[in-house]
Amino acid sequence: MQHTLPVIELPSADEDPNAATLLREAAHLVRSEFPAKKIKSLTAHMQSRLTLISIDKGSVVATAGLEIESDCQRAILEDIVVASEYQRRSLGSSMIKMLEAKARETGIATISVTPVRSAVGFYERLGYESGRWGNIIFDKAL
Ligand SMILES: CC(C)(COP(=O)(O)OP(=O)(O)OC[C@H]1O[C@@H](n2cnc3c(N)ncnc32)[C@H](O)[C@@H]1OP(=O)(O)O)[C@@H](O)C(=O)NCCC(=O)NCCS
């Protein structure tokens, strides 16, 4: 089934009175997959970088982040999570393509990710190739 859910940038508190709730939900979604993440530092980080979310029935069901390195040569995909009941409907790949487009607009030449083992095939399908750091980091030229 193809997804029909829109993907948006995490709004700021000025833009949306529900911004804090959306941020909290997105952080909890990430933490459900990566329990080691500390909610407090995670939420601060999600606010300061580019974070995408998708909402269904009032709840955040997917999120994805993009960190741009200070030298502006490389962008890093972070905290890519689609809630299990929404997986395999193109939400994950849509978010990645949006973040790639954002990075390209900024003049970034390479986008990278450090995938968990079970997600390697997902990134390979999107054109990411292993190589650096003993094949831990996967890169894609933009
Ligand atoms: C990995 C993840 C983000 C993929 O999101 P998704 O919305 O299910 O992916 P999509 O539906 O966009 O899939 C795109 C393609 O990749 C394939 N794919 C999806 N997950 C895959 C996986 N884990 N391994 C191999 N291929 C995968 C799909 O079949 C699809 O192929 P197609 O284009 O031939 O149909 C999602 O499964 C997830 O959140 N997993 C748990 C958290 C996680 O591992 N995050 C990544 C951390 S680096």
The ligand as a Tripos MOL2 file, in Angstrom:
@<TRIPOS>MOLECULE
LIG
   48    50     1     0     0
SMALL
NO_CHARGES

@<TRIPOS>ATOM
      1 C1         13.9410    1.3430    8.2280 C.3       1 LIG1
      2 C2         12.6390    2.1150    8.1440 C.3       1 LIG1
      3 C3         12.8770    3.5950    8.4560 C.3       1 LIG1
      4 C4         12.0630    1.9790    6.7200 C.3       1 LIG1
      5 O1         10.8860    2.7980    6.5990 O.3       1 LIG1
      6 P1          9.6570    2.3120    5.7110 P.3       1 LIG1
      7 O2          8.6760    3.4310    5.6570 O.co2     1 LIG1
      8 O3          9.1610    1.0280    6.2140 O.co2     1 LIG1
      9 O4         10.3690    2.0990    4.3140 O.3       1 LIG1
     10 P2          9.7290    2.2460    2.8350 P.3       1 LIG1
     11 O5          8.3280    1.7360    2.8460 O.co2     1 LIG1
     12 O6          9.9350    3.6450    2.3710 O.co2     1 LIG1
     13 O7         10.6700    1.2610    2.0120 O.3       1 LIG1
     14 C5         11.4030    1.6330    0.8450 C.3       1 LIG1
     15 C6         11.9800    0.3770    0.2210 C.3       1 LIG1
     16 O8         12.8980   -0.2310    1.1430 O.3       1 LIG1
     17 C7         12.4670   -1.5520    1.4650 C.3       1 LIG1
     18 N1         12.7200   -1.7360    2.8910 N.ar      1 LIG1
     19 C8         12.0700   -1.1810    3.9120 C.ar      1 LIG1
     20 N2         12.6140   -1.5630    5.0810 N.ar      1 LIG1
     21 C9         13.6320   -2.3950    4.7660 C.ar      1 LIG1
     22 C10        14.5980   -3.1040    5.5310 C.ar      1 LIG1
     23 N3         14.6100   -3.0390    6.8670 N.pl3     1 LIG1
     24 N4         15.5170   -3.8590    4.8640 N.ar      1 LIG1
     25 C11        15.5130   -3.9330    3.5210 C.ar      1 LIG1
     26 N5         14.6360   -3.2560    2.7400 N.ar      1 LIG1
     27 C12        13.7080   -2.5030    3.3530 C.ar      1 LIG1
     28 C13        10.9790   -1.5880    1.1360 C.3       1 LIG1
     29 O9         10.5460   -2.8750    0.8520 O.3       1 LIG1
     30 C14        10.9070   -0.6780   -0.0580 C.3       1 LIG1
     31 O10        11.3090   -1.3650   -1.2290 O.3       1 LIG1
     32 P3         10.5830   -1.1500   -2.6500 P.3       1 LIG1
     33 O11        10.8590    0.2910   -3.0090 O.co2     1 LIG1
     34 O12        11.2330   -2.1200   -3.5450 O.co2     1 LIG1
     35 O13         9.1410   -1.3900   -2.3930 O.co2     1 LIG1
     36 C15        11.5670    1.5400    9.1110 C.3       1 LIG1
     37 O14        11.4140    0.1640    8.8580 O.3       1 LIG1
     38 C16        11.9020    1.7320   10.5890 C.2       1 LIG1
     39 O15        11.6080    2.7690   11.1640 O.2       1 LIG1
     40 N6         12.5280    0.6940   11.1900 N.am      1 LIG1
     41 C17        12.8440    0.7330   12.6190 C.3       1 LIG1
     42 C18        13.8630    1.8100   12.9830 C.3       1 LIG1
     43 C19        15.0930    1.7610   12.1200 C.2       1 LIG1
     44 O16        15.6870    0.7220   11.8990 O.2       1 LIG1
     45 N7         15.4860    2.9480   11.6300 N.am      1 LIG1
     46 C20        16.6630    3.1260   10.8400 C.3       1 LIG1
     47 C21        17.7760    3.4520   11.7590 C.3       1 LIG1
     48 S1         19.2790    3.8050   10.9150 S.3       1 LIG1
@<TRIPOS>BOND
     1     1     2 1
     2     2     3 1
     3     2     4 1
     4     2    36 1
     5     4     5 1
     6     5     6 1
     7     6     7 2
     8     6     8 1
     9     6     9 1
    10     9    10 1
    11    10    11 2
    12    10    12 1
    13    10    13 1
    14    13    14 1
    15    14    15 1
    16    15    16 1
    17    15    30 1
    18    16    17 1
    19    17    18 1
    20    17    28 1
    21    18    19 ar
    22    18    27 ar
    23    19    20 ar
    24    20    21 ar
    25    21    22 ar
    26    21    27 ar
    27    22    23 1
    28    22    24 ar
    29    24    25 ar
    30    25    26 ar
    31    26    27 ar
    32    28    29 1
    33    28    30 1
    34    30    31 1
    35    31    32 1
    36    32    33 2
    37    32    34 1
    38    32    35 1
    39    36    37 1
    40    36    38 1
    41    38    39 2
    42    38    40 1
    43    40    41 1
    44    41    42 1
    45    42    43 1
    46    43    44 2
    47    43    45 1
    48    45    46 1
    49    46    47 1
    50    47    48 1
@<TRIPOS>SUBSTRUCTURE
     1 LIG1         1 GROUP 0 **** ****
